[in-house]
Amino acid sequence: MNGALNNDLREIWVYLSASPLAGLTMTLVAYQIGLWVFERFGRRPVLNPVLIAVLLLAGVLTASGIEYRTYFAGAQFVHFLLGPATVALAVPLYNQFRQVRQSALAMLVALLVGSAASSLSAVALAWIFGGSSATLRSMAPKSVTSPIAMGVSEQIGGLPSLTAVFVILTGIIAATFGTWALNLVRVTDWRARGFGMGVAAHGIGTARALQVNEVAGAFAGLGMGLNGLATALLLPTLYHLFW
Amino acid sequence: MLGTLTILLLCQLAGELIARLLHLPIPGPVLGMLFLFAGLLLRGGVPRAIQDTAGGILRHLSLLFIPAGVGVMTHAGRLSAEALPIILALFGSTLFGVAVTAKVMAALLRPTSASADEAANPGAKP
């Protein structure tokens, strides 16, 4: 009887671990756990729900011997939505577009300088300390929101999944230590502080700016959208021109 | 909801098609975003349904990063082998990027009254 039950369980396990249902459900459950931990322990930036979910899932997959490829067969339904979500970024971009007119020039210059500074300093630092070619390519678009960063990474020969990890870590670093960096360079204007967070650290930086000041939040959202656009348009073009 | 999803997918599809046809170095969804943005500009406003659905999707944007993020396990070897360049590059470039962007923008902006009286208390800022 015990043996028959074990056989049944083994068959169910074999069936479930190979079906899309498992990967999809695990992804949603892990995200909910990540959100719960984030809310429960005071919404600290270091307790980023995505980071928690990723670590949790990687741990479960490794422990149970399920291959990433098998997991992704189910999780790809979530992954697919990155495309429509990128299109949807047009809505906040439009909502905040009116504010651009007053400070358009300052924003454009700051965008181009800041975008180049983030990308080039990342590649340069990784290169100086001996990073590999794939790491450098995956590092270049890490300041912008993941759907765009991963698309750009693919275009310039990086590894999109490695870029996604760099993107998340970039956001967490800015949300945790960005205030310190902004105080260090003595920037007090809310518009500039928010814009810096959005340009250099996409959605996670924007969320942090929104928590503290509404103007900073609006300009961070704008910075995120504009740098996503600038990086998508300029980075692959420049890359193909020079390499 | 369904209408908006259809519009989002149509914009993405148009973006993918044009990017491939013209061999543009831009991801299809990004072109799709430009199309939707142009459409909103032409229309002169965001319809309520699009506002709500787009807001709903973007609220859980971070969920969509997870499947690709779990791919970190396939890069575990690289991450530990290149830990030093990766950590230094991420910390250095992120804080440098935030500071440089904000500094340049602040230098070019005319100061507002809102920022002036908060200069005394910079610790509370994002």
Chai-1 contact restraints between the chains, C-beta under 6 A:
chainA,res_idxA,chainB,res_idxB,connection_type,confidence,min_distance_angstrom,max_distance_angstrom,comment,restraint_id
A,T27,B,I66,contact,1.0,0.0,6.0,A-B,restraint_1
A,Y31,B,L63,contact,1.0,0.0,6.0,A-B,restraint_2
A,V50,B,S62,contact,1.0,0.0,6.0,A-B,restraint_3
A,V50,B,F65,contact,1.0,0.0,6.0,A-B,restraint_4
A,A53,B,I66,contact,1.0,0.0,6.0,A-B,restraint_5
A,V54,B,G69,contact,1.0,0.0,6.0,A-B,restraint_6
A,V54,B,V70,contact,1.0,0.0,6.0,A-B,restraint_7
A,L57,B,V70,contact,1.0,0.0,6.0,A-B,restraint_8
A,A58,B,V70,contact,1.0,0.0,6.0,A-B,restraint_9
A,A58,B,M73,contact,1.0,0.0,6.0,A-B,restraint_10
A,Y68,B,M73,contact,1.0,0.0,6.0,A-B,restraint_11
A,Y68,B,T74,contact,1.0,0.0,6.0,A-B,restraint_12
A,F72,B,P67,contact,1.0,0.0,6.0,A-B,restraint_13
A,A75,B,P67,contact,1.0,0.0,6.0,A-B,restraint_14
A,V78,B,L64,contact,1.0,0.0,6.0,A-B,restraint_15
A,V78,B,P67,contact,1.0,0.0,6.0,A-B,restraint_16
A,H79,B,P67,contact,1.0,0.0,6.0,A-B,restraint_17
A,L81,B,L64,contact,1.0,0.0,6.0,A-B,restraint_18
A,L82,B,L64,contact,1.0,0.0,6.0,A-B,restraint_19
A,G83,B,Q12,contact,1.0,0.0,6.0,A-B,restraint_20
A,G83,B,P29,contact,1.0,0.0,6.0,A-B,restraint_21
A,P84,B,L8,contact,1.0,0.0,6.0,A-B,restraint_22
A,P84,B,L9,contact,1.0,0.0,6.0,A-B,restraint_23
A,P84,B,Q12,contact,1.0,0.0,6.0,A-B,restraint_24
A,A85,B,I57,contact,1.0,0.0,6.0,A-B,restraint_25
A,A85,B,L61,contact,1.0,0.0,6.0,A-B,restraint_26
A,A85,B,L64,contact,1.0,0.0,6.0,A-B,restraint_27
A,T86,B,P29,contact,1.0,0.0,6.0,A-B,restraint_28
A,T86,B,M33,contact,1.0,0.0,6.0,A-B,restraint_29
A,V87,B,L8,contact,1.0,0.0,6.0,A-B,restraint_30
A,V87,B,C11,contact,1.0,0.0,6.0,A-B,restraint_31
A,V87,B,Q12,contact,1.0,0.0,6.0,A-B,restraint_32
A,V87,B,P29,contact,1.0,0.0,6.0,A-B,restraint_33
A,V87,B,G32,contact,1.0,0.0,6.0,A-B,restraint_34
A,V87,B,M33,contact,1.0,0.0,6.0,A-B,restraint_35
A,V87,B,L36,contact,1.0,0.0,6.0,A-B,restraint_36
A,A88,B,L8,contact,1.0,0.0,6.0,A-B,restraint_37
A,A88,B,A54,contact,1.0,0.0,6.0,A-B,restraint_38
A,A88,B,I57,contact,1.0,0.0,6.0,A-B,restraint_39
A,A88,B,L58,contact,1.0,0.0,6.0,A-B,restraint_40
A,L89,B,M33,contact,1.0,0.0,6.0,A-B,restraint_41
A,A90,B,M33,contact,1.0,0.0,6.0,A-B,restraint_42
A,A90,B,L36,contact,1.0,0.0,6.0,A-B,restraint_43
A,A90,B,F37,contact,1.0,0.0,6.0,A-B,restraint_44
A,V91,B,V46,contact,1.0,0.0,6.0,A-B,restraint_45
A,V91,B,A54,contact,1.0,0.0,6.0,A-B,restraint_46
A,L93,B,F37,contact,1.0,0.0,6.0,A-B,restraint_47
A,Y94,B,F37,contact,1.0,0.0,6.0,A-B,restraint_48
A,Y94,B,L40,contact,1.0,0.0,6.0,A-B,restraint_49
A,S103,B,L109,contact,1.0,0.0,6.0,A-B,restraint_50
A,A106,B,M105,contact,1.0,0.0,6.0,A-B,restraint_51
A,A106,B,L108,contact,1.0,0.0,6.0,A-B,restraint_52
A,A106,B,L109,contact,1.0,0.0,6.0,A-B,restraint_53
A,V109,B,L108,contact,1.0,0.0,6.0,A-B,restraint_54
A,A110,B,T101,contact,1.0,0.0,6.0,A-B,restraint_55
A,A110,B,V104,contact,1.0,0.0,6.0,A-B,restraint_56
A,A110,B,M105,contact,1.0,0.0,6.0,A-B,restraint_57
A,V113,B,V104,contact,1.0,0.0,6.0,A-B,restraint_58
A,G114,B,G97,contact,1.0,0.0,6.0,A-B,restraint_59
A,G114,B,V100,contact,1.0,0.0,6.0,A-B,restraint_60
A,G114,B,T101,contact,1.0,0.0,6.0,A-B,restraint_61
A,A117,B,G97,contact,1.0,0.0,6.0,A-B,restraint_62
A,A117,B,V100,contact,1.0,0.0,6.0,A-B,restraint_63
A,S118,B,S93,contact,1.0,0.0,6.0,A-B,restraint_64
A,S118,B,G97,contact,1.0,0.0,6.0,A-B,restraint_65
A,S121,B,S93,contact,1.0,0.0,6.0,A-B,restraint_66
A,S121,B,F96,contact,1.0,0.0,6.0,A-B,restraint_67
A,A122,B,A89,contact,1.0,0.0,6.0,A-B,restraint_68
A,A122,B,S93,contact,1.0,0.0,6.0,A-B,restraint_69
A,L125,B,L88,contact,1.0,0.0,6.0,A-B,restraint_70
A,L125,B,A89,contact,1.0,0.0,6.0,A-B,restraint_71
A,L125,B,G92,contact,1.0,0.0,6.0,A-B,restraint_72
A,A126,B,P85,contact,1.0,0.0,6.0,A-B,restraint_73
A,A126,B,A89,contact,1.0,0.0,6.0,A-B,restraint_74
A,F129,B,L84,contact,1.0,0.0,6.0,A-B,restraint_75
A,F129,B,P85,contact,1.0,0.0,6.0,A-B,restraint_76
A,F129,B,L88,contact,1.0,0.0,6.0,A-B,restraint_77
A,G130,B,P85,contact,1.0,0.0,6.0,A-B,restraint_78
A,G131,B,E82,contact,1.0,0.0,6.0,A-B,restraint_79
A,G131,B,P85,contact,1.0,0.0,6.0,A-B,restraint_80
A,T135,B,E82,contact,1.0,0.0,6.0,A-B,restraint_81
A,M139,B,A89,contact,1.0,0.0,6.0,A-B,restraint_82
A,S143,B,G97,contact,1.0,0.0,6.0,A-B,restraint_83
A,S146,B,F65,contact,1.0,0.0,6.0,A-B,restraint_84
A,I148,B,V30,contact,1.0,0.0,6.0,A-B,restraint_85
A,G151,B,P27,contact,1.0,0.0,6.0,A-B,restraint_86
A,Q155,B,P25,contact,1.0,0.0,6.0,A-B,restraint_87
A,S161,B,A68,contact,1.0,0.0,6.0,A-B,restraint_88
A,S161,B,G71,contact,1.0,0.0,6.0,A-B,restraint_89
A,L162,B,H75,contact,1.0,0.0,6.0,A-B,restraint_90
A,A164,B,F65,contact,1.0,0.0,6.0,A-B,restraint_91
A,A164,B,A68,contact,1.0,0.0,6.0,A-B,restraint_92
A,A164,B,G69,contact,1.0,0.0,6.0,A-B,restraint_93
A,V165,B,V72,contact,1.0,0.0,6.0,A-B,restraint_94
A,L169,B,L90,contact,1.0,0.0,6.0,A-B,restraint_95
A,T170,B,T94,contact,1.0,0.0,6.0,A-B,restraint_96
A,I173,B,F91,contact,1.0,0.0,6.0,A-B,restraint_97
A,I173,B,T94,contact,1.0,0.0,6.0,A-B,restraint_98
A,A174,B,T94,contact,1.0,0.0,6.0,A-B,restraint_99
A,A174,B,V98,contact,1.0,0.0,6.0,A-B,restraint_100
A,F177,B,L95,contact,1.0,0.0,6.0,A-B,restraint_101
A,G178,B,V98,contact,1.0,0.0,6.0,A-B,restraint_102
A,A181,B,L95,contact,1.0,0.0,6.0,A-B,restraint_103
A,A181,B,V98,contact,1.0,0.0,6.0,A-B,restraint_104
A,A181,B,A99,contact,1.0,0.0,6.0,A-B,restraint_105
A,L182,B,A102,contact,1.0,0.0,6.0,A-B,restraint_106
A,N183,B,P122,contact,1.0,0.0,6.0,A-B,restraint_107
A,V185,B,A99,contact,1.0,0.0,6.0,A-B,restraint_108
A,V185,B,K103,contact,1.0,0.0,6.0,A-B,restraint_109
A,V187,B,A102,contact,1.0,0.0,6.0,A-B,restraint_110
A,V187,B,K103,contact,1.0,0.0,6.0,A-B,restraint_111
A,V187,B,A106,contact,1.0,0.0,6.0,A-B,restraint_112
A,T188,B,S115,contact,1.0,0.0,6.0,A-B,restraint_113
A,T188,B,A119,contact,1.0,0.0,6.0,A-B,restraint_114
A,T188,B,P122,contact,1.0,0.0,6.0,A-B,restraint_115
A,D189,B,A106,contact,1.0,0.0,6.0,A-B,restraint_116
A,D189,B,L109,contact,1.0,0.0,6.0,A-B,restraint_117
A,D189,B,S115,contact,1.0,0.0,6.0,A-B,restraint_118
A,W190,B,S115,contact,1.0,0.0,6.0,A-B,restraint_119
A,A192,B,A102,contact,1.0,0.0,6.0,A-B,restraint_120
A,A192,B,M105,contact,1.0,0.0,6.0,A-B,restraint_121
A,A192,B,A106,contact,1.0,0.0,6.0,A-B,restraint_122
A,R193,B,A102,contact,1.0,0.0,6.0,A-B,restraint_123
A,R193,B,K125,contact,1.0,0.0,6.0,A-B,restraint_124
A,R193,B,P126,contact,1.0,0.0,6.0,A-B,restraint_125
A,F195,B,M105,contact,1.0,0.0,6.0,A-B,restraint_126
A,G196,B,V98,contact,1.0,0.0,6.0,A-B,restraint_127
A,G196,B,T101,contact,1.0,0.0,6.0,A-B,restraint_128
A,G196,B,A102,contact,1.0,0.0,6.0,A-B,restraint_129
A,M197,B,P126,contact,1.0,0.0,6.0,A-B,restraint_130
A,V199,B,T101,contact,1.0,0.0,6.0,A-B,restraint_131
A,A200,B,G97,contact,1.0,0.0,6.0,A-B,restraint_132
A,A200,B,V98,contact,1.0,0.0,6.0,A-B,restraint_133
A,A200,B,T101,contact,1.0,0.0,6.0,A-B,restraint_134
A,G203,B,L61,contact,1.0,0.0,6.0,A-B,restraint_135
A,R208,B,P126,contact,1.0,0.0,6.0,A-B,restraint_136
A,A209,B,P126,contact,1.0,0.0,6.0,A-B,restraint_137
A,V212,B,P126,contact,1.0,0.0,6.0,A-B,restraint_138
A,A216,B,P126,contact,1.0,0.0,6.0,A-B,restraint_139
A,A232,B,I26,contact,1.0,0.0,6.0,A-B,restraint_140
A,A232,B,V30,contact,1.0,0.0,6.0,A-B,restraint_141
A,P236,B,P25,contact,1.0,0.0,6.0,A-B,restraint_142
A,T237,B,P25,contact,1.0,0.0,6.0,A-B,restraint_143
A,H240,B,P25,contact,1.0,0.0,6.0,A-B,restraint_144
